[in-house]
Amino acid sequence: MDRNLQVPHVPQDGPPRAGPAVSLADIGVGLAILAAFAAIAFNVHSNMLAAGIRPGFAFLTQQAGFDLSETLIPYGADDSYLQAILAGLANTVVVAAASLVIASLGGLLIGLLSVSASPVARHFALAYIELFRNLPKILVLLIIFVAAVNGLPTIRQALVLGPFTISNRAIYLPWLSQDPRNTLWLVASLFLVCALIWLWARHATRRQALTGRRVPVLPVGLALCVTVPAVLALALGAPLGLSWPELAGFSVEGGVALSIQFCTVAVALGLYHGAQIAEVLRGGIEAVPKGQVEAAAALGLKGGQATRLIVMPQVLRTVVPPLNNQFANLLKNTSISIAVGYSDLMSVAGTTINQTFRPLETMLITMSIYLLLCVALTGVLNHWSGRIRAREGRGGR
């Protein structure tokens, strides 16, 4: 047989297989990691049994026996530890959401000021960024908390500024009267408005891609925010009367109270991470070629229009990954609120450990909750970033 003869290449049926190739070394490393975790778990389990502690999560159904400074969901000392953990989780999610809003808006404003033509605005923004980037976040929280407790008036001398009643205990706002129908239409409006705005934004994007004409999104979104809640409230016959805060002895009755702990945590994390976000946005803005801004000016676009239509869309495509990291860090950093007595998830977990002597189980639950929250948040941002990049890819072909 002639050795120079070559066997003809037989094409494979179908497209080539794609996907990661798993080698024996990869399998070995994976098995070694699993064996290490199994050895640690076996060692911990054996030591707990030797100390007379039987691991398990049955304690979650036991009566907690402690109160929380504030709760968003029904909870009392007679409820279970599971209910206490859920109440702490709700407090963590709400303070994280408030901090994210403050940090995002503040970071956007400071980021734009840091690249403005005004030297005063630029130096102010850079001083703000350098100040908060170089201070420990818990120090920022304690400074704001001490300033609020010592600087604001007591409850008997509460400062009334229009609808706001401000004291060193809480900030009180007028709110809807206590009625189940009010809660129903508020929650339904929140989900329905978000869904309708999302659908309209998708419709506007597709219509612009087909016709080239811009479809208004912000005015329609604002109109939905007003009309949808009004229609739902009228349909349910909800009483829309406001409950105003009124001083009664050593407390305030009526309205809704934002505790001073909640406010200081939200402001401290908003200021601290706002500086981080501003620096990320500054880098993204400076990465946009100046020629595009000059071309926008040559076409007759004003400064605000060029920023909104030319600069910011490109900035958002580049800064989503670092912003993703900042948002996840902010969510985890809500745990410092235990320093000022805010009843967040970490505070509830600490009290649960002290009472049940179940540190391993409680920490596993707490770690799992933080992990799920961070994965959900980063997953949404990664999905949004992937859609933007996919849209760019279609446009480039």
Phi and psi in degrees as a GROMACS rama.xvg file:
@    title "Ramachandran Plot"
@    xaxis  label "Phi"
@    yaxis  label "Psi"
@TYPE xy
-71.5698  122.746  ASP-2
-72.9965  -16.7954  ARG-3
-77.4177  -13.3129  ASN-4
-71.0659  136.236  LEU-5
-109.071  139.874  GLN-6
-72.0719  126.904  VAL-7
-63.4757  143.882  PRO-8
-73.3985  124.688  HIS-9
-95.7844  116.574  VAL-10
-65.0544  144.967  PRO-11
-79.0647  150.096  GLN-12
-76.833  128.483  ASP-13
84.0031  177.382  GLY-14
-69.485  157.037  PRO-15
-63.2288  145.918  PRO-16
-72.217  134.029  ARG-17
-114.901  150.096  ALA-18
139.233  161.459  GLY-19
-68.9395  135.864  PRO-20
-87.2368  124.734  ALA-21
-98.1339  120.882  VAL-22
-97.7284  171.761  SER-23
-64.1709  -32.9126  LEU-24
-64.8966  -40.0283  ALA-25
-62.776  -42.5  ASP-26
-63.8611  -39.9081  ILE-27
-63.8261  -42.8753  GLY-28
-64.0975  -41.717  VAL-29
-62.5746  -42.4651  GLY-30
-65.6489  -36.6513  LEU-31
-64.7103  -40.2434  ALA-32
-65.7364  -44.2447  ILE-33
-62.454  -39.0955  LEU-34
-64.8533  -38.0792  ALA-35
-65.1885  -43.9924  ALA-36
-65.0485  -38.9279  PHE-37
-64.4547  -39.2843  ALA-38
-65.0584  -41.0609  ALA-39
-64.0313  -45.2028  ILE-40
-62.6875  -41.2804  ALA-41
-64.6463  -40.5792  PHE-42
-64.5719  -44.7071  ASN-43
-64.0795  -43.0603  VAL-44
-63.2626  -41.789  HIS-45
-65.1974  -42.0053  SER-46
-66.0803  -37.2168  ASN-47
-66.4439  -41.8589  MET-48
-65.5423  -37.0474  LEU-49
-65.9963  -30.0843  ALA-50
-85.8013  4.26973  ALA-51
81.0491  20.4449  GLY-52
-111.312  120.652  ILE-53
-96.8855  112.944  ARG-54
-65.7766  149.516  PRO-55
164.671  172.093  GLY-56
-115.984  20.1456  PHE-57
-66.478  -21.6348  ALA-58
-65.9598  -17.7285  PHE-59
-63.2714  -25.8051  LEU-60
-89.2524  -4.36398  THR-61
-77.716  160.717  GLN-62
-69.386  130.524  GLN-63
-70.6193  -50.1546  ALA-64
79.0107  13.46  GLY-65
-136.479  152.375  PHE-66
-96.7029  162.003  ASP-67
-113.272  147.583  LEU-68
-62.8051  -31.9202  SER-69
-158.646  147.176  GLU-70
-140.633  147.816  THR-71
-99.8442  -19.5668  LEU-72
-117.418  157.096  ILE-73
-58.7216  126.262  PRO-74
-156.939  142.02  TYR-75
-144.579  171.248  GLY-76
-63.5779  -21.1665  ALA-77
-81.9097  -8.43186  ASP-78
-79.4441  173.407  ASP-79
-83.3002  169.585  SER-80
-64.192  -33.5299  TYR-81
-62.3231  -41.7559  LEU-82
-65.4206  -36.2981  GLN-83
-65.1495  -40.6442  ALA-84
-65.258  -39.7257  ILE-85
-64.7904  -38.2925  LEU-86
-65.1616  -42.3507  ALA-87
-64.0389  -37.087  GLY-88
-63.1653  -43.3032  LEU-89
-61.404  -42.057  ALA-90
-63.2604  -39.4102  ASN-91
-64.939  -43.8595  THR-92
-64.0245  -41.0038  VAL-93
-68.9436  -44.7548  VAL-94
-68.9525  -31.8239  VAL-95
-67.0235  -41.394  ALA-96
-63.4397  -44.1262  ALA-97
-62.7123  -41.5568  ALA-98
-65.5871  -38.4968  SER-99
-62.7717  -40.5788  LEU-100
-64.8993  -46.8507  VAL-101
-63.3895  -44.3385  ILE-102
-66.009  -39.9995  ALA-103
-68.5329  -47.5953  SER-104
-66.5198  -44.8071  LEU-105
-64.7573  -41.4754  GLY-106
-64.0397  -39.0883  GLY-107
-63.636  -45.2413  LEU-108
-63.9038  -49.085  LEU-109
-66.3713  -36.7118  ILE-110
-62.7046  -39.5287  GLY-111
-69.6567  -38.3678  LEU-112
-65.9817  -31.3616  LEU-113
-69.3538  -16.4378  SER-114
-117.508  14.7808  VAL-115
-75.3821  166.996  SER-116
-78.4349  -17.4684  ALA-117
-78.3821  122.4  SER-118
-63.3185  -36.0098  PRO-119
-63.822  -49.3209  VAL-120
-63.2074  -39.5225  ALA-121
-66.3563  -44.4353  ARG-122
-69.1244  -34.8374  HIS-123
-63.1898  -45.3898  PHE-124
-63.7313  -42.9819  ALA-125
-66.3748  -36.5176  LEU-126
-65.8519  -40.1773  ALA-127
-62.1323  -45.2197  TYR-128
-62.4588  -47.2814  ILE-129
-67.3385  -33.8548  GLU-130
-64.4746  -53.5316  LEU-131
-79.3514  -23.147  PHE-132
-73.2416  -20.3248  ARG-133
-111.111  17.2267  ASN-134
-117.705  141.956  LEU-135
-63.642  137.793  PRO-136
-63.6854  -33.8028  LYS-137
-70.6048  -29.3594  ILE-138
-67.6899  -41.5478  LEU-139
-59.8105  -42.5106  VAL-140
-63.6129  -46.0903  LEU-141
-66.6396  -37.1828  LEU-142
-63.4505  -46.6564  ILE-143
-65.8454  -39.8893  ILE-144
-66.0151  -45.6138  PHE-145
-64.0755  -41.1248  VAL-146
-63.6156  -38.2381  ALA-147
-70.5149  -43.2224  ALA-148
-67.0006  -40.8762  VAL-149
-87.3623  -23.8509  ASN-150
-93.725  -27.7572  GLY-151
-85.3681  153.157  LEU-152
-71.1753  160.025  PRO-153
-71.3669  174.108  THR-154
-65.3112  -31.7696  ILE-155
-73.7078  -26.7279  ARG-156
-109.861  36.1316  GLN-157
-57.8469  140.789  ALA-158
-87.4681  124.595  LEU-159
-105.688  114.974  VAL-160
-121.718  91.2836  LEU-161
63.4492  -122.683  GLY-162
-79.989  -7.64649  PRO-163
-93.7501  135.502  PHE-164
-118.568  113.19  THR-165
-113.375  130.806  ILE-166
-144.489  175.484  SER-167
-80.3401  6.43124  ASN-168
-102.001  -40.8186  ARG-169
-167.58  168.803  ALA-170
-111.301  121.614  ILE-171
-105.05  136.51  TYR-172
-127.782  150.59  LEU-173
-67.0938  145.565  PRO-174
-146.17  167.521  TRP-175
-65.2221  150.355  LEU-176
-64.0856  153.347  SER-177
-68.925  107.314  GLN-178
-156.458  135.194  ASP-179
-58.3128  -31.1278  PRO-180
-68.2434  -33.0634  ARG-181
-65.1233  -42.7198  ASN-182
-62.8601  -39.5864  THR-183
-64.6444  -47.9689  LEU-184
-73.6153  -27.2716  TRP-185
-67.3747  -47.2453  LEU-186
-66.1764  -43.6548  VAL-187
-63.4371  -38.5794  ALA-188
-64.5231  -38.7996  SER-189
-60.1014  -49.7346  LEU-190
-71.1575  -40.6963  PHE-191
-68.3788  -41.1079  LEU-192
-64.434  -43.4289  VAL-193
-61.5686  -42.7653  CYS-194
-65.3448  -42.9646  ALA-195
-67.4676  -40.1713  LEU-196
-64.2333  -40.8419  ILE-197
-63.1314  -43.2598  TRP-198
-65.1481  -40.5612  LEU-199
-67.5772  -38.1455  TRP-200
-63.6911  -39.6692  ALA-201
-65.4845  -41.5744  ARG-202
-62.3298  -42.2094  HIS-203
-64.6722  -38.9655  ALA-204
-65.7995  -43.449  THR-205
-66.9891  -39.8522  ARG-206
-66.31  -39.6557  ARG-207
-65.7524  -37.2172  GLN-208
-66.4259  -31.8248  ALA-209
-83.9885  -41.4645  LEU-210
-106.753  -19.9715  THR-211
83.0251  0.847826  GLY-212
-98.3087  137.76  ARG-213
-78.3863  130.595  ARG-214
-102.596  128.627  VAL-215
-62.9477  130.264  PRO-216
-109.9  -46.8053  VAL-217
-63.4127  -47.6116  LEU-218
-61.3291  -39.4289  PRO-219
-66.7151  -40.5142  VAL-220
-61.5506  -42.6064  GLY-221
-65.189  -38.4064  LEU-222
-64.924  -39.4781  ALA-223
-64.9212  -37.8851  LEU-224
-62.6958  -25.0058  CYS-225
-94.1581  -46.5944  VAL-226
-75.2963  -41.143  THR-227
-62.1351  -50.1897  VAL-228
-60.8898  -37.6541  PRO-229
-64.2592  -42.8079  ALA-230
-65.6367  -42.78  VAL-231
-65.1507  -40.7234  LEU-232
-63.6227  -42.428  ALA-233
-68.1003  -37.5781  LEU-234
-66.6314  -36.5233  ALA-235
-86.0356  -8.94073  LEU-236
65.9644  35.4309  GLY-237
-74.6093  138.717  ALA-238
-73.1209  123.098  PRO-239
-99.7297  14.0869  LEU-240
-68.4587  143.396  GLY-241
-92.2324  142.798  LEU-242
-100.024  116.777  SER-243
-95.3955  140.763  TRP-244
-69.3766  134.63  PRO-245
-135.223  138.309  GLU-246
-71.7246  126.524  LEU-247
-135.439  96.4599  ALA-248
69.5148  -121.967  GLY-249
-101.853  23.3641  PHE-250
-148.342  175.818  SER-251
-119.763  128.876  VAL-252
-107.852  146.862  GLU-253
87.0001  164.475  GLY-254
70.9623  -161.3  GLY-255
-128.691  142.81  VAL-256
-110.522  131.709  ALA-257
-105.658  108.469  LEU-258
-60.8188  154.261  SER-259
-65.4813  -29.0687  ILE-260
-66.4764  -45.4443  GLN-261
-61.0815  -46.3579  PHE-262
-63.348  -43.8677  CYS-263
-68.4582  -37.8038  THR-264
-64.2435  -46.2861  VAL-265
-62.6759  -42.9158  ALA-266
-69.1245  -43.3503  VAL-267
-62.7432  -48.932  ALA-268
-67.952  -34.4558  LEU-269
-64.3808  -42.8986  GLY-270
-68.4984  -43.7192  LEU-271
-65.5612  -52.6119  TYR-272
-77.4658  -19.5524  HIS-273
-61.9174  -36.5008  GLY-274
-65.6  -40.945  ALA-275
-64.4566  -43.5802  GLN-276
-66.3716  -38.5307  ILE-277
-61.1814  -39.8774  ALA-278
-67.5758  -37.6212  GLU-279
-63.9442  -44.7102  VAL-280
-66.2408  -36.7634  LEU-281
-61.0745  -43.781  ARG-282
-63.6182  -38.7752  GLY-283
-67.5347  -38.1009  GLY-284
-67.2689  -43.0397  ILE-285
-68.9075  -18.083  GLU-286
-78.4939  -15.8703  ALA-287
-74.3483  127.781  VAL-288
-58.0297  136.594  PRO-289
-65.8805  -24.3496  LYS-290
-61.615  -30.0568  GLY-291
-70.5101  -37.5818  GLN-292
-66.5366  -40.5718  VAL-293
-66.1207  -36.9888  GLU-294
-66.4671  -37.3371  ALA-295
-63.5037  -41.3165  ALA-296
-65.4547  -36.3141  ALA-297
-67.3363  -28.3895  ALA-298
-81.1446  -3.34877  LEU-299
97.646  5.22763  GLY-300
-75.813  138.258  LEU-301
-78.0853  174.163  LYS-302
-59.9288  -44.8456  GLY-303
-65.864  -38.9468  GLY-304
-66.726  -40.4964  GLN-305
-63.8516  -39.7392  ALA-306
-65.4751  -42.4601  THR-307
-76.1366  -36.6488  ARG-308
-99.0607  -26.3871  LEU-309
-109.705  -49.8015  ILE-310
-80.0237  -55.1616  VAL-311
-61.9112  -40.1946  MET-312
-57.8942  -37.8175  PRO-313
-73.5525  -34.634  GLN-314
-65.0831  -43.4868  VAL-315
-61.7403  -32.5692  LEU-316
-69.3152  -26.6752  ARG-317
-97.9697  -23.3182  THR-318
-100.891  -0.345117  VAL-319
-61.8319  -45.0448  VAL-320
-58.6995  -49.5645  PRO-321
-67.0148  -31.9217  PRO-322
-66.0168  -35.5571  LEU-323
-56.9468  -43.8758  ASN-324
-64.4394  -41.5414  ASN-325
-66.1807  -40.3481  GLN-326
-64.7347  -41.155  PHE-327
-65.3129  -40.3682  ALA-328
-63.3093  -39.5304  ASN-329
-63.0012  -42.6579  LEU-330
-60.6817  -42.2962  LEU-331
-71.3997  -33.0121  LYS-332
-74.198  -6.85233  ASN-333
-61.4298  -16.0811  THR-334
-65.7601  -17.5917  SER-335
-73.5538  -9.61927  ILE-336
-65.396  -13.7528  SER-337
-63.1897  -21.5112  ILE-338
-69.2437  -22.4851  ALA-339
-113.28  10.361  VAL-340
84.0683  18.4092  GLY-341
-81.0361  133.419  TYR-342
-82.9331  74.1015  SER-343
-94.3537  -170.765  ASP-344
-62.7566  -41.968  LEU-345
-66.7725  -37.1412  MET-346
-63.4391  -44.4629  SER-347
-65.0847  -40.1449  VAL-348
-63.3392  -41.5636  ALA-349
-62.9477  -44.2086  GLY-350
-64.3697  -39.6237  THR-351
-62.4959  -40.8124  THR-352
-64.4937  -42.3391  ILE-353
-64.7308  -30.085  ASN-354
-92.5654  -32.8954  GLN-355
-102.299  -14.9044  THR-356
54.9044  42.2791  PHE-357
-121.018  65.6994  ARG-358
-68.0844  -39.0436  PRO-359
-65.0366  -50.6246  LEU-360
-63.6534  -42.5189  GLU-361
-65.8836  -41.2124  THR-362
-67.9143  -34.8526  MET-363
-62.9742  -42.4074  LEU-364
-63.8011  -45.4098  ILE-365
-64.1349  -44.5407  THR-366
-61.6433  -41.3377  MET-367
-63.923  -40.3409  SER-368
-65.373  -47.29  ILE-369
-61.6206  -39.4417  TYR-370
-62.2116  -45.8437  LEU-371
-64.6233  -40.5434  LEU-372
-63.2229  -45.8582  LEU-373
-67.1359  -40.8565  CYS-374
-64.0574  -40.4765  VAL-375
-64.1707  -45.0251  ALA-376
-65.063  -49.6604  LEU-377
-67.7332  -30.5274  THR-378
-64.8687  -40.4205  GLY-379
-63.8697  -45.294  VAL-380
-67.196  -39.4284  LEU-381
-64.7573  -37.3729  ASN-382
-63.567  -43.7403  HIS-383
-63.3991  -43.2073  TRP-384
-63.705  -39.3806  SER-385
-64.5387  -37.8342  GLY-386
-65.4396  -38.9103  ARG-387
-64.15  -44.5582  ILE-388
-67.827  -37.0162  ARG-389
-65.0822  -38.6161  ALA-390
-64.6506  -38.2989  ARG-391
-63.8165  -39.8801  GLU-392
-63.7983  -40.2034  GLY-393
-66.0804  -36.0106  ARG-394
-71.523  -26.2551  GLY-395
-83.413  -15.3684  GLY-396
